[in-house]
């Protein structure tokens, strides 16, 4: 076991352990990621984020996201905002560009600790979400033990999402979330959001995150919810997504890109044993 320097940040309570490997080679196994994320054993987090040099030097850094179950995830909205802030703070910049599994993401500083990131375009192709078979992505019927049959809207924001426009308690979400995440329709599992439309500009959400479980906030879920609500005629192109600990502003821009803006925490240095 070795001790390394790491960092902890969060976006609206959605928290991350960040390991910077640009100057020193640090090998991390799947089990070590699980141990780091375990809140009973150590600092704990929703996701572990690794920073590496971009070998092609087209961006500020190459970023890899891992859920608390040790599995890699292609996209992480709040994690992208936190990492972008981390990199901008390091070089005293107001813009950054990161290379992720889902593509290159551009971000900018819009306030002291407020970051806006371009999350790219949503994908509605059933094969790309992905769904197990061809079906209407906007009306996926899921049979549940608690609510019977629910109709959900599915899409990809670099990772698979299903949104139900129904308000439920966190206790019910703990029960129903795993059932839907592991449903046979989702070969790569799925992020599960229950959303309550308050008015044309505001939506309250609760999220069960694939590979992480119940989370206080999820950036890609906010993006997915905003797009789904707009496609269903429930809101406009700009909407505030309200989580338990704060709000993200989502704009589905004219170029079809999703712009996500919100605050991030300060950068906290931590000592990590792996």
N, C-alpha and C positions, 0 to 999 in steps of 0.2 A: 504493500500500500504506500502510495506517495501523496504528498501534499502539494497542491497547486493553487495558484491565484485564480479566482474566478469573480464573476459579477452577478448581481441580482437586480432585476428590474421588473416592473409590471405596467400593464396598460389597463386601467380600470379594475385592478384586482386580478387580471389574467397574468400570472407571474412566470418568470423565466430565469433559469440559470444559464449564464453566458460564459463560454470557454473560448478564449482567444488563442488560436494556434498559429498565428502569422509569424511569430518570432521563434517559437519553440514547438517541436513535434510532440504532440500528446495523443497517444492512442487511447480511444474510448470504446469499450465493448458495449453490447446491448445490455448486458446485466449491470454494468457500471452506470449506464444511463438510468435504468430502473431504480438502482440504489440511490442515485443523486436526487431523483424526482420524488422518492418516498419521503413523505412528510414526517413519518414516525422515526426514521433513521437519521435524517439530516435536514438541511435547509428546506428541501422539498420544492416542487414547482409543477406547473402544468406542462411545460415543455423545456427541453434542454436545447440550447442553440450553440452551434459550433461556428466560429469565424475562421476562415482560411483565406490565404491570398488568392486573388483572381489571377490565375496563371496567364491568361490572355491580356490582363491589365486593362480590360474594358470598363471595369467597375471598381468601386472602392474595396469590395471584398466578396468572397464566395461564402454563402450562408447555407447551412444545413439545419433543418428543424427536426427534432425528435419528440414524439409524444411521451407521456410518463410511463407508457407500457413498453418503451424501447423501440417502437416502430417509427420509421422515418415518415414525415408528412411533407407533401409538396408545397404547401402554402400555410402561412400563419400571419394573419393580418396585424394583430397587436404586436406579435414578435417582430414583424418587419418594421413597424413604427419605432419600437424600442431600439432595435439594432441600428436603424437609420439615425436615430438621435445619438446613440453611442458613437457612431463613426463621425457624425457632424461635430459633436462635442470634442472629440479627440483632435480634430484638425481645425477647429473653430470655423466650420463651414456652415452655410445655410441651405446647401443642397447635397444630396448623396445619391448613389446608384448602387444597388446590390444585385448580385447574381444568385438567383434561387432556382430550385428544381422546376418551378413553374414559369420561370422566365426572369428577365431583368426588370427590377422595380425601381422607379424614380420617386424620390421623396424630397420634401423641403420643410424647413422650419417655418412655422406660421405664428409662433408665439414663443415665450420663454421655454416652456416644456411641451409645446403643442406641435405635433407633426402631421403632415398631410402626405399620403402615399398613393400613387397610382397603382391600383391592383390589377390593371388590365381589363380584358373583356370577359363577361360570363360566357359559359358554354352550355347550350341546351340540348346538344346531341346525346341521345340515350347511350351511345357507345362510349362517349367521352366522359360522361358524368362519373362513373359508368353505372348503367343498370344491367341486370342480368339478361334481359330480353327487351325487344322492342315494345314500347308502350308509350302512352301519352305522358310525357314528363311533367306536364302541368296538372295532372290529376292521377297521381299514383295512389291506389287504394291499398291501405295497410290494415290488416285485421289485428286488433289489440284485445287483450283480456279486460282492460279497464273501460275503454270507450267504444268497444265494438269496431266498426269499420271507420277509419279516418281517411280523408282525402288530403294528400300532401303535394306540394310543388317542389320538384327536384331540379337541380342545376349544379354546375361545377364552378367554383371560384378557385381553381387549382386543386381543389379537393371536393369530394361529394357532399351535398347538402340536401336535406328535405325540410321544408317549412310547413307547419300546420298553423293556420290562423285561428288559434283557440287559446284561451288563457287557462293555465293549470298551475297548481302549487309546485314548489320545489320537491316536496315529498312525493307527489305523484310522478314527477319527472324522473326521480331516482329509480322508480319502479319501471316506468314505461320506456325510458331512454335506452337502456341496454337491449330491450326487445327489438326496438326499431333499428338501432345501430347494427345489429347482427342479423337483420331480416334477410331472407333469401334473395330479395330483389337487389341487394347491394353487395356485389362480389368483393369490393374493397371496403366494406362497412360504410357508415355514413354519419355525418354530423346531424344532430336532431335539434330543431328549433321550434318552440311554441311561441307564437307572436300574437299580441293583442293590439290591434289598430286603434289608437286613441283618437286620431283625426288625420287629415290629409298630410300632416307634416310630422307626426309623432307615432312611434310604435314602441311598445314595451315587449321585451323578449326574455326568454329563459332558454339556456342552451345546455344540451348534453353533448359533449365533444368527443368525437371518435378517438379512442385511445387514451383519453384523459378523464372522461367522466363529467360530472357536474362541474361547471366552471362559472366564475363570476362574470366573465366577458369573453367574447370570441369575435375577432375582427372579420374573418371571412363569413361567419354566420350573419353579422350585421350587413355585410355587402349582399349576401344571398337573399336576406329578408327584404332589403330595400328594393332589389330588382324584382323579386317575386311579387311584392305588393304593388309595384308600379305596373307590371305586366297584367295583373288582375284588376287594375283600375281602382285600387284602394287608396293609393297615394300618388303624389307627383314625383318628379325626378330627383328632388332634394328632400331628404327626410332625416329626422333625428331618431337614432336607435338607442333606446334607454335600457341600460343594464342596472343591476342592483347598486353598483358603486359609481355610476356615471354614464355619460352619453357620448356616442360617436355620431359625427355628421357624415352622412353618405350622399354623394351626388353621382347619379348615373348620367355622365356627360354626353354631349352631342356626338362625340366620336365613339360612343358606346363603352368607353373606359369607365371604371368605377373609382371614384376618388374618395378616400376615407381619411377623415381628420379627427384628431382627438388628443388628449393629454397623455403624457407618459410620466413615470416616476423618476426620481433621481437615480443615479447609478451608485449602487452600493457594492463596495469591495468585500469579498468573502474569501475565507480560506476553505478549500475543499479537499477532502481525503478520498482518493479513488484507488 
